[in-house]
Amino acid sequence: MPPTATERQLAAEIHDLRSGFHDFRAEVAEKLGAINANIEGLRTRTDAGLATAQEFRVEIAEKLGAINANLEGFRGRTETSLAVARWMASALVPIVVALMGWGFMQAQRAAHIEDSIAELRGHARDQDSRIARLIEFHGPGNTTPRVQPKHPQ
């Protein structure tokens, strides 16, 4: 039996459908190949990025180690400086306190000396006035009193 028109039409549509599927499959295969190539490129860049990140991490670790060593040295110098400052303070504080006490004592002695000098000046003024009265009473170079005795001799 010869194929009918419907069968021929159906066969033509199936052929078109197969050819469309073949084209679709080829197109999907081409796109999947492009996606695979893109993924491979990303993986290569990621691997390179990870290697760079590891190198960066190693470099950071080295620099942090150097900073840590510098800080340890600084810490040691600081501790030494503080120990010296502590020692100097413990040595200087008693000296400063002693000097302040000595200064206070010298100020008191100076005040006492000033008081003594003022007292001596007052005493000297009293003596000057007594001497002046004696000179006035006896006269200069005269050892006999000026006043005549009440009873004639």
ZADODREN-490948 format. One record per atom (N, C-alpha, C): residue number from 1; atom name; x, y negated, z; residue in one letter. Coordinates in nm, 2 decimals, padded with zeros to 4 digits. Example, Ala and Ser with C-alpha at 12.3 -4.5 7.8 and 13.67 -1.06 7.14 Angstrom:
// residues 2
{1,'N',{01.32,00.57,00.78},'A'},
{1,'CA',{01.23,00.45,00.78},'A'},
{1,'C',{01.32,00.33,00.78},'A'},
{2,'N',{01.28,00.22,00.71},'S'},
{2,'CA',{01.37,00.11,00.71},'S'},
{2,'C',{01.29,00.00,00.79},'S'},
This chain:
// residues 153
{1,'N',{00.08,00.12,00.00},'M'},
{1,'CA',{00.00,00.00,00.00},'M'},
{1,'C',{00.09,-00.13,00.00},'M'},
{2,'N',{00.04,-00.20,-00.08},'P'},
{2,'CA',{00.12,-00.33,-00.09},'P'},
{2,'C',{00.08,-00.42,00.03},'P'},
{3,'N',{00.18,-00.50,00.07},'P'},
{3,'CA',{00.15,-00.59,00.18},'P'},
{3,'C',{00.04,-00.69,00.14},'P'},
{4,'N',{-00.04,-00.72,00.23},'T'},
{4,'CA',{-00.14,-00.82,00.21},'T'},
{4,'C',{-00.08,-00.96,00.23},'T'},
{5,'N',{-00.16,-01.06,00.19},'A'},
{5,'CA',{-00.11,-01.19,00.20},'A'},
{5,'C',{-00.09,-01.23,00.35},'A'},
{6,'N',{-00.17,-01.18,00.44},'T'},
{6,'CA',{-00.15,-01.21,00.58},'T'},
{6,'C',{-00.03,-01.15,00.63},'T'},
{7,'N',{00.00,-01.03,00.59},'E'},
{7,'CA',{00.12,-00.96,00.63},'E'},
{7,'C',{00.24,-01.03,00.58},'E'},
{8,'N',{00.23,-01.08,00.45},'R'},
{8,'CA',{00.34,-01.15,00.39},'R'},
{8,'C',{00.36,-01.28,00.46},'R'},
{9,'N',{00.26,-01.35,00.49},'Q'},
{9,'CA',{00.27,-01.47,00.56},'Q'},
{9,'C',{00.32,-01.45,00.70},'Q'},
{10,'N',{00.28,-01.34,00.77},'L'},
{10,'CA',{00.33,-01.31,00.90},'L'},
{10,'C',{00.48,-01.27,00.89},'L'},
{11,'N',{00.52,-01.20,00.79},'A'},
{11,'CA',{00.66,-01.16,00.77},'A'},
{11,'C',{00.74,-01.29,00.74},'A'},
{12,'N',{00.69,-01.38,00.67},'A'},
{12,'CA',{00.76,-01.51,00.64},'A'},
{12,'C',{00.78,-01.59,00.77},'A'},
{13,'N',{00.67,-01.59,00.85},'E'},
{13,'CA',{00.68,-01.66,00.98},'E'},
{13,'C',{00.78,-01.59,01.07},'E'},
{14,'N',{00.78,-01.46,01.07},'I'},
{14,'CA',{00.87,-01.39,01.16},'I'},
{14,'C',{01.01,-01.41,01.11},'I'},
{15,'N',{01.03,-01.42,00.98},'H'},
{15,'CA',{01.16,-01.45,00.93},'H'},
{15,'C',{01.21,-01.59,00.97},'H'},
{16,'N',{01.11,-01.68,00.95},'D'},
{16,'CA',{01.14,-01.82,01.00},'D'},
{16,'C',{01.17,-01.83,01.15},'D'},
{17,'N',{01.09,-01.75,01.22},'L'},
{17,'CA',{01.12,-01.75,01.37},'L'},
{17,'C',{01.25,-01.69,01.40},'L'},
{18,'N',{01.29,-01.58,01.33},'R'},
{18,'CA',{01.42,-01.52,01.35},'R'},
{18,'C',{01.53,-01.62,01.31},'R'},
{19,'N',{01.52,-01.68,01.20},'S'},
{19,'CA',{01.62,-01.77,01.16},'S'},
{19,'C',{01.62,-01.89,01.26},'S'},
{20,'N',{01.51,-01.93,01.31},'G'},
{20,'CA',{01.51,-02.04,01.41},'G'},
{20,'C',{01.57,-02.00,01.54},'G'},
{21,'N',{01.54,-01.87,01.58},'F'},
{21,'CA',{01.61,-01.82,01.70},'F'},
{21,'C',{01.76,-01.80,01.68},'F'},
{22,'N',{01.80,-01.76,01.56},'H'},
{22,'CA',{01.94,-01.75,01.53},'H'},
{22,'C',{02.01,-01.89,01.53},'H'},
{23,'N',{01.95,-01.99,01.48},'D'},
{23,'CA',{02.00,-02.12,01.48},'D'},
{23,'C',{02.00,-02.17,01.63},'D'},
{24,'N',{01.89,-02.14,01.70},'F'},
{24,'CA',{01.89,-02.18,01.84},'F'},
{24,'C',{02.00,-02.11,01.92},'F'},
{25,'N',{02.02,-01.98,01.90},'R'},
{25,'CA',{02.12,-01.91,01.97},'R'},
{25,'C',{02.26,-01.97,01.93},'R'},
{26,'N',{02.28,-02.00,01.81},'A'},
{26,'CA',{02.41,-02.06,01.77},'A'},
{26,'C',{02.43,-02.20,01.84},'A'},
{27,'N',{02.32,-02.27,01.84},'E'},
{27,'CA',{02.33,-02.41,01.90},'E'},
{27,'C',{02.36,-02.39,02.05},'E'},
{28,'N',{02.29,-02.30,02.12},'V'},
{28,'CA',{02.31,-02.27,02.26},'V'},
{28,'C',{02.45,-02.23,02.29},'V'},
{29,'N',{02.50,-02.13,02.21},'A'},
{29,'CA',{02.63,-02.08,02.22},'A'},
{29,'C',{02.73,-02.20,02.21},'A'},
{30,'N',{02.71,-02.29,02.11},'E'},
{30,'CA',{02.80,-02.40,02.09},'E'},
{30,'C',{02.80,-02.49,02.21},'E'},
{31,'N',{02.68,-02.52,02.26},'K'},
{31,'CA',{02.67,-02.61,02.38},'K'},
{31,'C',{02.73,-02.54,02.50},'K'},
{32,'N',{02.71,-02.41,02.52},'L'},
{32,'CA',{02.77,-02.34,02.63},'L'},
{32,'C',{02.92,-02.34,02.62},'L'},
{33,'N',{02.97,-02.33,02.50},'G'},
{33,'CA',{03.12,-02.34,02.48},'G'},
{33,'C',{03.17,-02.48,02.52},'G'},
{34,'N',{03.09,-02.58,02.48},'A'},
{34,'CA',{03.13,-02.72,02.52},'A'},
{34,'C',{03.13,-02.74,02.67},'A'},
{35,'N',{03.02,-02.68,02.73},'I'},
{35,'CA',{03.01,-02.69,02.88},'I'},
{35,'C',{03.12,-02.61,02.95},'I'},
{36,'N',{03.16,-02.49,02.89},'N'},
{36,'CA',{03.27,-02.42,02.95},'N'},
{36,'C',{03.40,-02.50,02.93},'N'},
{37,'N',{03.42,-02.56,02.82},'A'},
{37,'CA',{03.54,-02.65,02.80},'A'},
{37,'C',{03.54,-02.76,02.90},'A'},
{38,'N',{03.43,-02.83,02.92},'N'},
{38,'CA',{03.42,-02.93,03.02},'N'},
{38,'C',{03.45,-02.88,03.16},'N'},
{39,'N',{03.39,-02.77,03.19},'I'},
{39,'CA',{03.42,-02.71,03.33},'I'},
{39,'C',{03.57,-02.68,03.34},'I'},
{40,'N',{03.63,-02.62,03.24},'E'},
{40,'CA',{03.77,-02.59,03.24},'E'},
{40,'C',{03.85,-02.72,03.26},'E'},
{41,'N',{03.81,-02.82,03.19},'G'},
{41,'CA',{03.88,-02.95,03.21},'G'},
{41,'C',{03.87,-03.01,03.35},'G'},
{42,'N',{03.75,-02.99,03.40},'L'},
{42,'CA',{03.72,-03.04,03.54},'L'},
{42,'C',{03.81,-02.96,03.64},'L'},
{43,'N',{03.81,-02.83,03.62},'R'},
{43,'CA',{03.89,-02.74,03.70},'R'},
{43,'C',{04.04,-02.77,03.70},'R'},
{44,'N',{04.09,-02.80,03.58},'T'},
{44,'CA',{04.23,-02.84,03.57},'T'},
{44,'C',{04.25,-02.97,03.64},'T'},
{45,'N',{04.16,-03.07,03.62},'R'},
{45,'CA',{04.18,-03.20,03.69},'R'},
{45,'C',{04.17,-03.18,03.84},'R'},
{46,'N',{04.08,-03.09,03.88},'T'},
{46,'CA',{04.06,-03.07,04.02},'T'},
{46,'C',{04.18,-03.00,04.08},'T'},
{47,'N',{04.23,-02.90,04.01},'D'},
{47,'CA',{04.36,-02.84,04.06},'D'},
{47,'C',{04.47,-02.94,04.07},'D'},
{48,'N',{04.48,-03.03,03.96},'A'},
{48,'CA',{04.59,-03.13,03.97},'A'},
{48,'C',{04.56,-03.23,04.08},'A'},
{49,'N',{04.43,-03.26,04.10},'G'},
{49,'CA',{04.39,-03.35,04.21},'G'},
{49,'C',{04.42,-03.29,04.35},'G'},
{50,'N',{04.40,-03.16,04.36},'L'},
{50,'CA',{04.43,-03.09,04.48},'L'},
{50,'C',{04.58,-03.08,04.51},'L'},
{51,'N',{04.65,-03.06,04.40},'A'},
{51,'CA',{04.80,-03.06,04.42},'A'},
{51,'C',{04.85,-03.20,04.46},'A'},
{52,'N',{04.79,-03.30,04.40},'T'},
{52,'CA',{04.82,-03.44,04.44},'T'},
{52,'C',{04.78,-03.47,04.58},'T'},
{53,'N',{04.66,-03.42,04.62},'A'},
{53,'CA',{04.61,-03.44,04.75},'A'},
{53,'C',{04.70,-03.37,04.85},'A'},
{54,'N',{04.75,-03.25,04.82},'Q'},
{54,'CA',{04.84,-03.18,04.91},'Q'},
{54,'C',{04.97,-03.25,04.92},'Q'},
{55,'N',{05.02,-03.30,04.81},'E'},
{55,'CA',{05.15,-03.38,04.81},'E'},
{55,'C',{05.13,-03.51,04.90},'E'},
{56,'N',{05.01,-03.57,04.88},'F'},
{56,'CA',{04.98,-03.69,04.96},'F'},
{56,'C',{04.97,-03.65,05.11},'F'},
{57,'N',{04.91,-03.54,05.14},'R'},
{57,'CA',{04.90,-03.50,05.28},'R'},
{57,'C',{05.04,-03.47,05.34},'R'},
{58,'N',{05.12,-03.41,05.26},'V'},
{58,'CA',{05.26,-03.38,05.31},'V'},
{58,'C',{05.33,-03.51,05.33},'V'},
{59,'N',{05.32,-03.60,05.24},'E'},
{59,'CA',{05.38,-03.73,05.25},'E'},
{59,'C',{05.33,-03.81,05.37},'E'},
{60,'N',{05.20,-03.81,05.39},'I'},
{60,'CA',{05.15,-03.87,05.51},'I'},
{60,'C',{05.20,-03.81,05.64},'I'},
{61,'N',{05.20,-03.67,05.64},'A'},
{61,'CA',{05.25,-03.60,05.76},'A'},
{61,'C',{05.40,-03.64,05.79},'A'},
{62,'N',{05.48,-03.65,05.68},'E'},
{62,'CA',{05.62,-03.69,05.70},'E'},
{62,'C',{05.63,-03.83,05.75},'E'},
{63,'N',{05.55,-03.92,05.70},'K'},
{63,'CA',{05.55,-04.06,05.75},'K'},
{63,'C',{05.50,-04.07,05.89},'K'},
{64,'N',{05.40,-04.00,05.92},'L'},
{64,'CA',{05.35,-04.00,06.06},'L'},
{64,'C',{05.45,-03.94,06.16},'L'},
{65,'N',{05.53,-03.84,06.11},'G'},
{65,'CA',{05.64,-03.79,06.19},'G'},
{65,'C',{05.74,-03.89,06.22},'G'},
{66,'N',{05.78,-03.97,06.11},'A'},
{66,'CA',{05.88,-04.07,06.13},'A'},
{66,'C',{05.83,-04.18,06.22},'A'},
{67,'N',{05.70,-04.22,06.21},'I'},
{67,'CA',{05.64,-04.32,06.30},'I'},
{67,'C',{05.65,-04.26,06.44},'I'},
{68,'N',{05.61,-04.14,06.46},'N'},
{68,'CA',{05.61,-04.08,06.59},'N'},
{68,'C',{05.75,-04.08,06.65},'N'},
{69,'N',{05.86,-04.05,06.57},'A'},
{69,'CA',{05.99,-04.05,06.62},'A'},
{69,'C',{06.03,-04.20,06.66},'A'},
{70,'N',{05.99,-04.30,06.58},'N'},
{70,'CA',{06.02,-04.44,06.61},'N'},
{70,'C',{05.95,-04.48,06.74},'N'},
{71,'N',{05.83,-04.43,06.76},'L'},
{71,'CA',{05.75,-04.46,06.88},'L'},
{71,'C',{05.82,-04.40,07.00},'L'},
{72,'N',{05.87,-04.28,06.99},'E'},
{72,'CA',{05.94,-04.21,07.10},'E'},
{72,'C',{06.06,-04.29,07.14},'E'},
{73,'N',{06.14,-04.34,07.04},'G'},
{73,'CA',{06.26,-04.42,07.06},'G'},
{73,'C',{06.22,-04.55,07.13},'G'},
{74,'N',{06.11,-04.61,07.08},'F'},
{74,'CA',{06.06,-04.74,07.14},'F'},
{74,'C',{06.02,-04.71,07.29},'F'},
{75,'N',{05.95,-04.60,07.31},'R'},
{75,'CA',{05.91,-04.57,07.44},'R'},
{75,'C',{06.02,-04.55,07.54},'R'},
{76,'N',{06.13,-04.48,07.49},'G'},
{76,'CA',{06.25,-04.46,07.58},'G'},
{76,'C',{06.31,-04.59,07.61},'G'},
{77,'N',{06.33,-04.68,07.51},'R'},
{77,'CA',{06.39,-04.81,07.53},'R'},
{77,'C',{06.30,-04.90,07.63},'R'},
{78,'N',{06.17,-04.89,07.61},'T'},
{78,'CA',{06.08,-04.96,07.70},'T'},
{78,'C',{06.09,-04.91,07.84},'T'},
{79,'N',{06.09,-04.78,07.86},'E'},
{79,'CA',{06.10,-04.72,07.99},'E'},
{79,'C',{06.23,-04.77,08.06},'E'},
{80,'N',{06.34,-04.77,07.98},'T'},
{80,'CA',{06.47,-04.81,08.03},'T'},
{80,'C',{06.47,-04.96,08.07},'T'},
{81,'N',{06.41,-05.04,07.98},'S'},
{81,'CA',{06.40,-05.18,08.01},'S'},
{81,'C',{06.31,-05.21,08.14},'S'},
{82,'N',{06.20,-05.14,08.15},'L'},
{82,'CA',{06.12,-05.15,08.27},'L'},
{82,'C',{06.19,-05.11,08.40},'L'},
{83,'N',{06.27,-05.00,08.39},'A'},
{83,'CA',{06.35,-04.96,08.50},'A'},
{83,'C',{06.45,-05.06,08.54},'A'},
{84,'N',{06.52,-05.12,08.45},'V'},
{84,'CA',{06.61,-05.23,08.48},'V'},
{84,'C',{06.54,-05.35,08.54},'V'},
{85,'N',{06.43,-05.39,08.48},'A'},
{85,'CA',{06.35,-05.50,08.53},'A'},
{85,'C',{06.31,-05.47,08.68},'A'},
{86,'N',{06.26,-05.35,08.70},'R'},
{86,'CA',{06.22,-05.31,08.84},'R'},
{86,'C',{06.34,-05.32,08.93},'R'},
{87,'N',{06.45,-05.27,08.89},'W'},
{87,'CA',{06.57,-05.27,08.98},'W'},
{87,'C',{06.61,-05.42,09.01},'W'},
{88,'N',{06.61,-05.50,08.90},'M'},
{88,'CA',{06.64,-05.64,08.92},'M'},
{88,'C',{06.55,-05.71,09.01},'M'},
{89,'N',{06.42,-05.68,09.00},'A'},
{89,'CA',{06.32,-05.74,09.08},'A'},
{89,'C',{06.34,-05.70,09.23},'A'},
{90,'N',{06.37,-05.57,09.25},'S'},
{90,'CA',{06.39,-05.52,09.38},'S'},
{90,'C',{06.52,-05.58,09.44},'S'},
{91,'N',{06.61,-05.62,09.36},'A'},
{91,'CA',{06.74,-05.68,09.41},'A'},
{91,'C',{06.72,-05.83,09.43},'A'},
{92,'N',{06.65,-05.89,09.34},'L'},
{92,'CA',{06.64,-06.04,09.34},'L'},
{92,'C',{06.53,-06.09,09.45},'L'},
{93,'N',{06.43,-06.02,09.47},'V'},
{93,'CA',{06.32,-06.06,09.56},'V'},
{93,'C',{06.38,-06.09,09.70},'V'},
{94,'N',{06.46,-06.00,09.76},'P'},
{94,'CA',{06.51,-06.03,09.89},'P'},
{94,'C',{06.61,-06.15,09.89},'P'},
{95,'N',{06.68,-06.16,09.78},'I'},
{95,'CA',{06.77,-06.28,09.77},'I'},
{95,'C',{06.70,-06.41,09.76},'I'},
{96,'N',{06.59,-06.41,09.68},'V'},
{96,'CA',{06.51,-06.53,09.67},'V'},
{96,'C',{06.44,-06.56,09.80},'V'},
{97,'N',{06.39,-06.46,09.87},'V'},
{97,'CA',{06.33,-06.48,10.00},'V'},
{97,'C',{06.43,-06.54,10.10},'V'},
{98,'N',{06.55,-06.48,10.10},'A'},
{98,'CA',{06.66,-06.53,10.19},'A'},
{98,'C',{06.69,-06.67,10.16},'A'},
{99,'N',{06.70,-06.71,10.03},'L'},
{99,'CA',{06.74,-06.84,09.99},'L'},
{99,'C',{06.63,-06.94,10.03},'L'},
{100,'N',{06.50,-06.90,10.02},'M'},
{100,'CA',{06.39,-06.98,10.06},'M'},
{100,'C',{06.40,-07.01,10.21},'M'},
{101,'N',{06.42,-06.90,10.29},'G'},
{101,'CA',{06.44,-06.91,10.44},'G'},
{101,'C',{06.55,-07.00,10.47},'G'},
{102,'N',{06.67,-06.98,10.40},'W'},
{102,'CA',{06.78,-07.07,10.43},'W'},
{102,'C',{06.75,-07.21,10.40},'W'},
{103,'N',{06.68,-07.24,10.29},'G'},
{103,'CA',{06.64,-07.37,10.25},'G'},
{103,'C',{06.55,-07.44,10.35},'G'},
{104,'N',{06.46,-07.36,10.40},'F'},
{104,'CA',{06.37,-07.41,10.51},'F'},
{104,'C',{06.45,-07.44,10.63},'F'},
{105,'N',{06.54,-07.36,10.67},'M'},
{105,'CA',{06.62,-07.38,10.79},'M'},
{105,'C',{06.71,-07.50,10.77},'M'},
{106,'N',{06.77,-07.52,10.65},'Q'},
{106,'CA',{06.85,-07.64,10.62},'Q'},
{106,'C',{06.76,-07.77,10.63},'Q'},
{107,'N',{06.64,-07.76,10.58},'A'},
{107,'CA',{06.55,-07.88,10.59},'A'},
{107,'C',{06.52,-07.91,10.73},'A'},
{108,'N',{06.50,-07.81,10.82},'Q'},
{108,'CA',{06.47,-07.83,10.96},'Q'},
{108,'C',{06.60,-07.89,11.02},'Q'},
{109,'N',{06.72,-07.84,10.99},'R'},
{109,'CA',{06.84,-07.90,11.05},'R'},
{109,'C',{06.86,-08.04,11.00},'R'},
{110,'N',{06.83,-08.07,10.88},'A'},
{110,'CA',{06.84,-08.21,10.83},'A'},
{110,'C',{06.75,-08.30,10.90},'A'},
{111,'N',{06.63,-08.25,10.92},'A'},
{111,'CA',{06.53,-08.34,11.00},'A'},
{111,'C',{06.58,-08.36,11.14},'A'},
{112,'N',{06.63,-08.25,11.20},'H'},
{112,'CA',{06.69,-08.27,11.34},'H'},
{112,'C',{06.80,-08.37,11.34},'H'},
{113,'N',{06.89,-08.36,11.24},'I'},
{113,'CA',{07.00,-08.45,11.23},'I'},
{113,'C',{06.95,-08.59,11.21},'I'},
{114,'N',{06.85,-08.61,11.13},'E'},
{114,'CA',{06.80,-08.75,11.11},'E'},
{114,'C',{06.74,-08.80,11.24},'E'},
{115,'N',{06.67,-08.71,11.32},'D'},
{115,'CA',{06.62,-08.76,11.44},'D'},
{115,'C',{06.73,-08.79,11.54},'D'},
{116,'N',{06.84,-08.71,11.54},'S'},
{116,'CA',{06.95,-08.74,11.63},'S'},
{116,'C',{07.02,-08.87,11.59},'S'},
{117,'N',{07.03,-08.90,11.46},'I'},
{117,'CA',{07.09,-09.02,11.41},'I'},
{117,'C',{07.00,-09.14,11.45},'I'},
{118,'N',{06.87,-09.13,11.44},'A'},
{118,'CA',{06.78,-09.23,11.48},'A'},
{118,'C',{06.79,-09.26,11.63},'A'},
{119,'N',{06.81,-09.15,11.70},'E'},
{119,'CA',{06.82,-09.17,11.85},'E'},
{119,'C',{06.95,-09.23,11.88},'E'},
{120,'N',{07.06,-09.19,11.81},'L'},
{120,'CA',{07.19,-09.26,11.84},'L'},
{120,'C',{07.19,-09.40,11.80},'L'},
{121,'N',{07.12,-09.44,11.69},'R'},
{121,'CA',{07.11,-09.58,11.65},'R'},
{121,'C',{07.04,-09.66,11.75},'R'},
{122,'N',{06.93,-09.60,11.81},'G'},
{122,'CA',{06.86,-09.67,11.91},'G'},
{122,'C',{06.95,-09.69,12.04},'G'},
{123,'N',{07.02,-09.58,12.07},'H'},
{123,'CA',{07.12,-09.59,12.19},'H'},
{123,'C',{07.23,-09.69,12.16},'H'},
{124,'N',{07.28,-09.69,12.03},'A'},
{124,'CA',{07.38,-09.79,12.00},'A'},
{124,'C',{07.33,-09.93,12.01},'A'},
{125,'N',{07.20,-09.96,11.96},'R'},
{125,'CA',{07.14,-10.09,11.97},'R'},
{125,'C',{07.14,-10.13,12.12},'R'},
{126,'N',{07.10,-10.03,12.21},'D'},
{126,'CA',{07.09,-10.06,12.35},'D'},
{126,'C',{07.23,-10.10,12.40},'D'},
{127,'N',{07.33,-10.02,12.36},'Q'},
{127,'CA',{07.47,-10.05,12.40},'Q'},
{127,'C',{07.51,-10.18,12.35},'Q'},
{128,'N',{07.48,-10.22,12.22},'D'},
{128,'CA',{07.52,-10.35,12.16},'D'},
{128,'C',{07.46,-10.46,12.25},'D'},
{129,'N',{07.33,-10.44,12.28},'S'},
{129,'CA',{07.27,-10.55,12.36},'S'},
{129,'C',{07.33,-10.56,12.50},'S'},
{130,'N',{07.37,-10.45,12.56},'R'},
{130,'CA',{07.44,-10.46,12.69},'R'},
{130,'C',{07.58,-10.52,12.67},'R'},
{131,'N',{07.65,-10.49,12.57},'I'},
{131,'CA',{07.78,-10.54,12.55},'I'},
{131,'C',{07.77,-10.69,12.52},'I'},
{132,'N',{07.67,-10.73,12.44},'A'},
{132,'CA',{07.65,-10.87,12.41},'A'},
{132,'C',{07.62,-10.95,12.54},'A'},
{133,'N',{07.54,-10.89,12.63},'R'},
{133,'CA',{07.51,-10.95,12.76},'R'},
{133,'C',{07.63,-10.96,12.85},'R'},
{134,'N',{07.72,-10.86,12.84},'L'},
{134,'CA',{07.84,-10.86,12.92},'L'},
{134,'C',{07.93,-10.97,12.87},'L'},
{135,'N',{07.94,-10.98,12.74},'I'},
{135,'CA',{08.03,-11.08,12.68},'I'},
{135,'C',{07.97,-11.22,12.71},'I'},
{136,'N',{07.85,-11.23,12.70},'E'},
{136,'CA',{07.79,-11.36,12.74},'E'},
{136,'C',{07.81,-11.39,12.88},'E'},
{137,'N',{07.80,-11.29,12.96},'F'},
{137,'CA',{07.82,-11.31,13.11},'F'},
{137,'C',{07.96,-11.34,13.14},'F'},
{138,'N',{08.05,-11.27,13.08},'H'},
{138,'CA',{08.20,-11.29,13.11},'H'},
{138,'C',{08.26,-11.38,13.02},'H'},
{139,'N',{08.21,-11.40,12.90},'G'},
{139,'CA',{08.28,-11.49,12.80},'G'},
{139,'C',{08.38,-11.41,12.73},'G'},
{140,'N',{08.42,-11.45,12.61},'P'},
{140,'CA',{08.52,-11.38,12.53},'P'},
{140,'C',{08.66,-11.40,12.60},'P'},
{141,'N',{08.73,-11.30,12.62},'G'},
{141,'CA',{08.86,-11.30,12.67},'G'},
{141,'C',{08.87,-11.34,12.82},'G'},
{142,'N',{08.76,-11.36,12.88},'N'},
{142,'CA',{08.76,-11.40,13.02},'N'},
{142,'C',{08.71,-11.28,13.10},'N'},
{143,'N',{08.78,-11.25,13.20},'T'},
{143,'CA',{08.75,-11.14,13.28},'T'},
{143,'C',{08.68,-11.18,13.41},'T'},
{144,'N',{08.68,-11.31,13.44},'T'},
{144,'CA',{08.62,-11.36,13.56},'T'},
{144,'C',{08.48,-11.40,13.52},'T'},
{145,'N',{08.39,-11.38,13.62},'P'},
{145,'CA',{08.25,-11.42,13.59},'P'},
{145,'C',{08.24,-11.57,13.58},'P'},
{146,'N',{08.15,-11.62,13.50},'R'},
{146,'CA',{08.12,-11.76,13.48},'R'},
{146,'C',{08.04,-11.82,13.60},'R'},
{147,'N',{07.97,-11.73,13.65},'V'},
{147,'CA',{07.88,-11.78,13.76},'V'},
{147,'C',{07.97,-11.80,13.88},'V'},
{148,'N',{07.95,-11.91,13.94},'Q'},
{148,'CA',{08.03,-11.94,14.07},'Q'},
{148,'C',{07.97,-11.86,14.18},'Q'},
{149,'N',{08.05,-11.81,14.26},'P'},
{149,'CA',{07.99,-11.74,14.38},'P'},
{149,'C',{07.91,-11.83,14.47},'P'},
{150,'N',{07.82,-11.78,14.53},'K'},
{150,'CA',{07.73,-11.86,14.62},'K'},
{150,'C',{07.80,-11.91,14.74},'K'},
{151,'N',{07.90,-11.84,14.78},'H'},
{151,'CA',{07.97,-11.88,14.90},'H'},
{151,'C',{08.11,-11.93,14.86},'H'},
{152,'N',{08.14,-12.06,14.89},'P'},
{152,'CA',{08.27,-12.11,14.86},'P'},
{152,'C',{08.38,-12.04,14.94},'P'},
{153,'N',{08.49,-12.03,14.88},'Q'},
{153,'CA',{08.59,-11.95,14.95},'Q'},
{153,'C',{08.68,-12.05,15.03},'Q'},
